[in-house]
């Protein structure tokens, strides 16, 4: 399992245990699964989507941000897309 935290200036958007999470990285879409190598990436406009421990999915659309992956902890700081 991965511990996922997504925060924005408005507050916490997600704090959950997930099986996988996908991001709109600056060099292309990528998915993080348990045991992923450490990385830091900037994020471009697009969707972050995840599947939690119960098989439910969630998503948030972002304008920009960054993500850090380390030891099955994924932390994203994002600017939410205005609709």
Buried (B, 14 or more C-beta within 10 A) or exposed (E): EBEBBBBBEEEEBBEBEBBBBBBBBEEEEBEBEEEBEEEEBEBBEBEBBBBBEEEEEBEBBBBBBBBBBEEBEBBBBBBBEEE
